[in-house]
Amino acid sequence: MAPEQARGHPEPRSDLYALGCLLFELVTGRLPFQAPDSVSCLTAHLSVQPPAPSSVAAGVPQAWDALLLRLLRKDPAERYASAADAAEALRGLAGASEHVPAATARLPEASPSPPAAGSPPGKPAVAWSWIAVAVWFLIALVAATVTAANLDGDFDGRDLVGGAGVVAVATGGLIVWFAVQARPRWRARLALPLRFLPPTLLFCLYALVVAAAVTDEVSSTGEIEWGYWLTAGGGSTLVWGVSW
């Protein structure tokens, strides 16, 4: 997957990046990046420069290095302008005197080249980290405001303890966030559960609103209008369940 496609902005030249990955494996016998899990592999595609094919497999001509590394550029604008241009470059290699040997004579495993100077490795992770810090700051600000307002009017320390508890929970969550971000294996294991966290929280919020409405109805009328709740409440709950 091309870096721009992983960020949600695919374009026609994203296919040229995929072609470069396939040709790299055909020429060298291995993928451009070696990673222990899918998250680390995606991170490498986003920020790590691929090694030259000739550093991975013996006997690869420099012309193939140039072609493959151009296909694997992070910036789409630095790749070939179109598939036709890439095909023309491949035809030029077909007529060259040098040939690419079968990928049997392997060199010792080469480490990926470090990111080029000026490239912003880990930029998406940094952005999410700033968002997490901003959310923590917002929670702390709201907790401090509610504590200072003293909504119940009683000066018994419960507001202060409640506000401090909210800030402590938010701080613990922020620490866990940074710990998970620093460990790719943890991120891979939490990726699937985190997908279901937002809809689950919204569903719980919806359930609280419905429960409050039912409680208010019972306290005011002494009974529940089952016909209303079976149609309106049941229908909306069904929509929530399907979307979840």
N, C-alpha and C positions, 0 to 999 in steps of 0.2 A: 504494500500500500504506500503510495507516494505521501510525502510529508504533508502537502497541502490537502490531500484527501483525508488524511487522519485528522486534520484540523477542521474538516467539514466544508472545504472549498475545492472540490475536484474540478478539473478542466481537461481538455483533450490531451494535453501533454502529460497528464498523470499516467496515461497508458504507456508512454515512452519510458517512464520510470519502471513500470512493471516489466516492460520488455527488457530493460537493462538488468533487472534482477534475474530474469529467466536466462538471458544470454550469459550473465556472470556464472551462473551455476553450470550451464552447458560447457563453458570454456574451462572452468577451474574444478568442477566437481563438488562445489560447496556453495552455499548461499553467501551473499555479501557480508552478513553479520551473523555472528555466533552468540547466542544468548540462552540463558537457562530457562526462560519462560517468555510468554507472549508479551507481557508488559515491558520487559527489558528489551525485547526485539523491537517493539514499536518505538521505544525511547531511542534506540540506536538509529532507526530510520528517520527520526525527527531531528537528531542533533549530532550524530557521529558520522564523520566522513568515511566512506568505504575504502578498503585497501586497494591498491593497484592489483589487477589480476595476475601480473607477472610476479608479484610477491607471494602469491598463494600457490600457483602451479608453475612448474618449470617449463620454459620454452614458449611462453606466451609473448608474441611480438608487441613492441611498444605501440604500434598502431591500434591494436585491440585495447590496450590500456586507455588510450585517448578516447576511443569511441565509447567504451563501457562507462568510464568515469564521467563522460559528458552526459550520457543517458541517466546517470545516477546523481546528477546535481540536485541539491536541495531546492534551489530556486527554479521554477519551471521555465523562466525566461532564459536561463543559461543552458537549457537542453536544446536539442534540435527543434527548429520551428514547427516541423510537421513530421508525420510518419513517412511522407515521401522523401524528405531530406535524410531521415535516418536510413531508409532503404537504399538511397543512392550511396551513402557512406558505406553501407554493408557490401554493396556491389563492388565498390572500389577495393575493399579488403579481399573480396573473392578473386580479384585479378592480380593480387600481389604475389610476389614470389614466395614470401614466407607463408607458412601454414601453421594452424593451431593444432598441436598434437592432442591425442586422446588424453583425457584428464586422469592419467594413471600415475605419472611421475609427480607425486605430490611433494611440495616443500613442507618443512615443519610448519605447524599451524601459526599463521601470522596474526598478531593482535591488530584490531582495527586502528587506523590512524587516529590521532587525537583530533578534536574539532579544530577547524581552521581559526586563525586569529580573527577576532571580530564577530564570530558567529555566536548567537545567543543560545547556548545549550540550556535545556530545562526551562525555557521561557514559559510554557503553559503551566508547569508546576509552580513557578514563582508567582504567576498571576493568581492561581487558586489559593496560594498561601496568603497573599495579600487580602483576598476576599474573606478567607477564614478569620484573619486578624480583624478585619472590618466588622464582621458579624459579631465577634467576641466583644469588640468595643461598643457596638450598638446595644448588645444585651446588658453589658455593664452599665451603660448610660441610662437605659430604661430602668434597670433595677435600682440605681442610685436615685433616680427621679421619683419613682414610686415610694421608695423608703423615706425620702425627705418629705414627700407630700403627706405621709402618715394617713392613709385613706380611712382607717377605722377610728382615728381620733384617740386611740389608747396608747399611752407612752409606757408600754410594758416590755419593750425590747423585741417583740415578735416581728415587727416590720424590719428591724435591723438584722435579726437572725435570718429572716426569709430572704432579704436582699443579698446578704453575704453568702447564703446557701446557693442562690441562683448564680452569683458570680463564680463561686467555687466550682459548680458543675460545669459552667461554660469554660472556665480555665482548664479543668480536667479534659474536657472535650477537645480544646485547642492543643493541649499537649499530646493527646492521642493522635490527633490529625497529623502533627509534625512527625511523630514517631512512625506512623504508617507511611507517610510520604518518603521517609528516608529508607524504607525497606521495600524493594520491589516485590518480594515474595508475599509480604503482607497485603500489598495493594492488589495483587492478583487474586488472593483468597477472598478479599472483601469486595471485589468488583461486583460480583453477582448480588450479594445481599444489599449493597448500597443502591443498586438499581431499584429495589423494592421499598427502600426507606421512605422517599418522598410520598408515593401514593399511600403507604401505610399510615404515615403521620396525618395526611389529609383525611383519610378514611376515619381515623380516630377522632379528629376534630369534628368531622361531620356527625359521627355517632354521639359526641358530647352535645352538639347543638340539638339533635333530634331528641336525646334523652332529656335535655333541659325543657324543650317544648312540651314533651309528654308530661313531665313532672308539673309544669306550670298549668297545663290543662286539667290534670287530676286535682291539683290544689284549689283551682277556681271553680270547677264544675262537679268534682267528685266522681267523674267517670271519664272514660276514653271513647272518643268517636272512632270506633274500629273501621267503619266504612271509609273515613277520610284517610286514616293511616295505612290501610291496606292498598289504597289506590295511589295517593300522592307519595306517602312515605315509602311504601313498598316499591313503587316504580322508580323513585330516585335512588333507593338502595340497590335495586337491580342494575341501574345504569352505572353506579359506582363500582359494583362488583365486576361487571364486564370490562370497564376501563382499567381496573386494577389488574 
